[in-house]
Amino acid sequence: MKKLILTFALFSVACCIKAQNIILYEGFNSYNGTTGSIPSGFSISWNDSTSSFYSGATSCGQSCNSYKFGMDSATILTPFFSNAGSVQFFFKGNGTLNPQNTFYIYESPDGNTWSQIAAIAGFNTSQQTLVYPLQQTTIQLKFYYSKPTLGLNVAFDDLTIFGSVGIREHVTGKQPVVYPAPTTGVLNILFPETIKSFNYSVTNILGKELTSGKVFPNGLKNAIDFSDLADGIYFIRVKSSLGETSLRFIIRK
């Protein structure tokens, strides 16, 4: 049954992710905790016919069932895919709030090496839909739950991966490019055409804003020094006359 859910995104895709550009979707509707019910192409480490899924409407996204991250080190690996743009999923905590319990999201370009997209800790029991941009070279995702203390299981549902052409925050689709990847600190922002100015803000993978500013470009290429930031994964949100977009970059000194 369709339900109205609270939409929350650390980085929202503001205009239009087109439904026809969905490259992978799993609603876990037939999953009942048995290994035989694991969705095709997925790998799920913890399966229990009485404990590893939810069937109640408040713990599901668009329809039931949903997967339950209720065991330490419970892991879901997706099938392989290509031309990724973003990932979206239903997420709901259930139980005692505990910031030591952390839900991790990783992406991989080869199925062997993994980069952390986000680490969610101290989450509450409200229903959420989380959205994160992906590298276009990503071919697989991993969802991992670290549960060193009791309490706060996680309902996980309606996993959707959109293709890269589906991420558009302005109808023109004109987006800047950032490089190098990774950078030691100086990030180049290349625009497709001349603009008078642009605003930017940088956040970490938890959505906390770390720095912001306004730039008056001298040309198409603009360099901003972020060498005061520690090694890690960041997102830069750029707003100009061409529209708004969120781009991921990595600092590795």
N, C-alpha and C positions, 0 to 999 in steps of 0.2 A: 504494500500500500504506500502510495506517495505521501511524503510528509514534508512539512516546512521545517527546514533545519537552519540553524544559525551559521551563516557563512563567515568564516574568519580566515584570513590569509596573511602570512608574514609578508608576502609579496603578492598582491592581488593582480590578476590579469584583468585589467579594468574594462576593456571594450568587448572583445569577442574572441572566445576560443570556440571555433566552429565544431559542431557535433560531428560533421562528416570527416573531420580530421582526427578522430579518435583512432589511435593505433593499437591500443590494448585496453580492455575493460574486464573487470572481474567483480561481481557482486556477491560472491560466496553464498548464493542462494541455496545451492545443493550441498554445501559443506556441512557435515554433521559430526565432525571429530574423528571419523575413520580415515585411514590412509586411502581407501578406495574412493573417497569423496573429494580428495584433493583436486583442485581445478587442473585441467590439462596444462602441462608445461611448467607448473609451479612446483617449488620445493618448500615444504613446511616441516620444520624440525620437531615441533611438539603437536601431537595429535592425541586427543582423548575424547572418547565418545560421550562423556558426561561433562567435561570441563573446558574444552578448547573452542567452544563456539557459543554465541548468543542467539537466542530465537525471539526474544522480546522486542517489541516495536521500538522502545526507547533506546535500544542499543544497536539499532540498524540504521542504515542510510535510506536509500530509496525503497528497499524491500529486504526482508529477512531471508536467510540467516546472516550473521557476520562472524568474522574470526575474532577470537579472544586471545590477546596476549596476556596470559596469566601465569607464565612460568619463566623463571630466570633463564636467559639466553634463548628464549623462543625466537625463531628466525623465519622469515618468509623471503624466498628468492623468486623473482618474477621470471617468466620466459624471456628469451632474447627478443629484442626489437631493434628498430633502426629509425634514424631521422627524428630523434626525440626533441621535444620542445619544453614540456612541463609535465608535472605529475600532480594529481589531485586525489584526495581520499577523505572519507568520513572517519572521524576520530573522536572518541569519548572515553574519558576516565571513569572508573567505577570503584569507589571505596575510599579509604583514608588517604588524604593528601600526603605525599612524601617526596620531597625534592631529591632524595637519593635514588629513586627509581627513575630511569631515563630511557626514553624511546629514541632510537637512532635511525637515521635514513642515510643510505650510502648509494653511490652510483659507480658504475664500472664501464670502462671502454672495451674491456676484453673478457670479462667474467672471472678475472683473477685478481686484478689490482682494484682497490676500492678507495674512493674519496668521500669524505663525510659531507653530506648536504646540510643536515640539521641534527641537533640534539635537543629534545624536548623534555624538560624536567619541571616538576612542580605544577603540572597541568591540573585543571579542575574537572568537574564532572559535567560540564555543559557540552552539548553536541556542537561539533565544529566540522567545517570542511576546510582542510589545509591545502595550500597550493604552493609548489616550489618550482622554479625554473630548472631545467636540466641542460647539460652540455649536449650539443647536437651529436657528438660522438658516443654518447652513452648508449650501451646496448642491454644493460641489465640493472635492476635495482635490488637492494637488500634492505629489509626492515628488521630491526633487532631490538629486543627489549631486555635491558639490564634491570633485574629486580633483586637487589641485595637484601631488601627488607620487605616485610609483609604489607599487603594493602595495595590498592590502586592498580587494578587490572585495566586493560585497554581494549575497547571495542574498535575494530578496524574493518571498514567496509567500502564498497563502491570505489575501488581502486581504478583510476582512469589515467592513462598516459596519452597526451596529445602530441601530435607532430609539430615540428618546428614552425611550419608556416601558419599554425593556428594561434601563435602568440602575437597579437597585434593590439597595441594600446592606442593607435591612431589610425584613422581610416586610410591614410596614404600608405601605411606600412613602411615608411622611411625611418630606419633605425640606425643609430651609430654603431660602430664596432670598437671594442676595446682590445688592446694587445700591449705587450707580449703576454703569453700564457705559459707558465706563470711569470710574474714580474718580481723584481727585487725591491720594488717600491714605486718607481715612476710608471704611471699608467697612461698610455696614449689613447685618446678618444678620437676616432676618425668619423666625421660626418659625411653623408652622401652629397651634401651641397652646402653652400655658404650660409651661415646664420649670424645674427647680430650678437646673441648671447645665449647662455644656457645655465640652468641651475642644476646642482647635483647634491645628492646626499648619499652617504655610505653607511651601511648597516652590517652587522655581523650576522651569522647564521641563525641567531636567536631573535633577530629583528630589532636589535638595539641600535639606534642611530649613534654613530661615532664621530662623524664630521660632515660638514656641508659647506656649500659656497656657491658663488656665481662667477662665471668666466665670460670674458669678452674675447672671442677668438680672433687670432691674426690670420687664420686660414682654415682649411678643412681639418687639419691635424692639430690636436691640443694635448699637451702633456701636463699631468697633475702629479705632484709628488706626495705619495702616501707612505713614505719610508718610515714614518713614525709609528705606523701600525705594525703589530706583531705578525709573524707568519700565520697564515690561515686562509680561510675562504670568506670572501666578502661579496656584497652586492652593492652596485652603484646604480642609483636611480637618477636618470637624466631627463630633464624637462626643457624643451626648446620649442621654437615655432613649428618644428616638424612633429611634435607630439611628445609623449612620455614613454619611457621604457625602462625596464630593470635588467641589468646585465651582471653576470657573475664574473669575478676575477679572483685569482689566487696570488698571495704574496709568499714568496719563498726566497729568503736571503742566503 
